[in-house]
């Protein structure tokens, strides 16, 4: 069992990959939300900062998304080839965080830290520690 010092949430913790209900208001203002895999990064009050994933290889503009290292994604419980949904963290209400999928290993954590903006230094250190990788 993993214990996190950065959250009081008994069901979820940083480094956990979960199903999360997120909406893409930039591409679709009427978006109601869609459950997609997300790596929980840090809880701030009633929201989690998350790195979200998708199976769509391109944005609506046609620009390509960044593909996750597949062995690391599979180790975290993702069964299909997955890409980063965005290069920024996304706020997800604690009410919209669903069931756990798995845990991010050191490779997946390092990949997300290298490709996603908006992750605090404290969160970076905690995620590296929890995934078994020493802080850089």
C-alpha positions in Angstrom: 0.0 0.0 0.0 1.3 3.5 -0.9 0.8 6.3 1.5 1.0 9.9 0.3 1.9 12.8 2.5 0.5 15.3 -0.1 -3.2 14.4 0.2 -5.8 13.3 2.7 -7.8 11.5 -0.1 -8.0 7.9 1.1 -8.8 6.6 -2.4 -6.3 8.5 -4.6 -2.7 9.6 -4.4 -0.1 11.4 -6.6 1.4 8.9 -9.1 -1.9 7.0 -9.5 -3.4 6.6 -13.0 -7.2 6.9 -12.8 -10.3 7.5 -14.9 -11.2 11.2 -14.7 -14.1 13.2 -16.2 -12.5 16.1 -18.1 -13.9 18.4 -20.7 -12.2 20.2 -23.6 -13.7 23.7 -23.5 -11.0 25.1 -25.9 -12.1 22.8 -28.8 -15.7 22.4 -27.8 -17.4 25.1 -25.6 -20.4 22.9 -25.1 -18.3 19.9 -24.0 -19.9 18.0 -21.2 -16.8 16.0 -20.3 -15.4 12.6 -21.1 -13.8 10.0 -18.9 -10.2 9.5 -19.9 -7.1 8.2 -18.2 -5.2 10.8 -16.1 -2.1 10.7 -14.0 -2.8 12.4 -10.6 0.0 14.9 -9.9 -1.0 17.1 -6.9 -4.1 17.8 -4.9 -4.9 21.5 -4.4 -8.0 21.9 -2.2 -10.9 20.4 -4.1 -9.0 19.8 -7.3 -6.3 17.5 -8.6 -3.7 18.7 -11.1 -3.5 15.9 -13.6 -1.7 14.9 -16.8 -4.5 13.5 -19.0 -4.1 10.9 -21.8 -5.9 10.0 -25.0 -5.8 7.5 -27.8 -6.3 10.2 -30.4 -3.0 10.8 -32.2 -3.8 14.3 -33.4 -5.4 17.5 -32.1 -8.4 18.8 -34.0 -6.0 21.2 -35.8 -4.2 18.2 -37.3 -1.1 18.7 -35.1 0.3 15.5 -33.7 0.2 14.6 -30.0 3.1 13.2 -28.1 3.0 9.4 -27.7 3.6 7.9 -24.2 6.4 5.2 -23.9 4.1 2.2 -24.4 5.8 -0.2 -22.0 5.5 2.3 -19.2 1.9 3.1 -20.2 1.0 -0.6 -20.2 2.7 -1.1 -16.8 0.4 1.7 -15.5 -2.7 -0.2 -16.8 -3.2 1.5 -20.1 -4.1 -1.2 -22.6 -4.0 0.8 -25.9 -1.4 3.1 -27.4 -1.8 6.5 -25.6 -0.8 10.0 -26.1 -0.6 13.1 -23.9 -3.9 14.9 -24.1 -2.2 18.2 -23.5 1.3 19.6 -22.7 -0.2 21.4 -19.6 -1.6 20.1 -16.4 -5.4 20.0 -16.2 -7.5 20.7 -13.1 -9.9 17.9 -12.2 -12.4 18.2 -9.4 -12.1 15.5 -6.7 -15.7 14.7 -7.6 -14.6 13.8 -11.2 -11.8 11.4 -10.3 -13.0 7.9 -10.8 -11.6 4.4 -10.3 -7.9 3.7 -10.3 -6.3 2.1 -13.3 -2.7 1.6 -11.9 0.5 3.3 -10.8 2.9 5.3 -12.9 6.4 3.8 -12.9 9.6 5.8 -13.0 9.7 5.8 -16.8 6.2 7.2 -17.1 6.7 9.8 -14.4 10.0 11.0 -16.0 8.2 11.2 -19.4 5.4 13.3 -18.0 7.8 15.6 -16.0 9.7 16.2 -19.2 6.7 16.9 -21.4 4.1 18.6 -19.3 4.2 22.2 -18.1 2.8 23.5 -14.8 4.1 20.9 -12.4 5.6 22.4 -9.2 9.1 21.5 -8.0 7.6 20.0 -4.8 5.3 17.8 -6.9 8.2 16.8 -9.2 10.3 15.7 -6.2 7.4 13.8 -4.6 6.5 12.0 -7.8 10.1 10.9 -8.5 10.4 9.7 -4.9 7.1 7.7 -5.1 8.0 6.2 -8.4 11.4 5.0 -7.1 13.5 7.5 -9.0 15.8 9.7 -7.0 15.3 13.5 -7.4 17.4 15.1 -10.1 
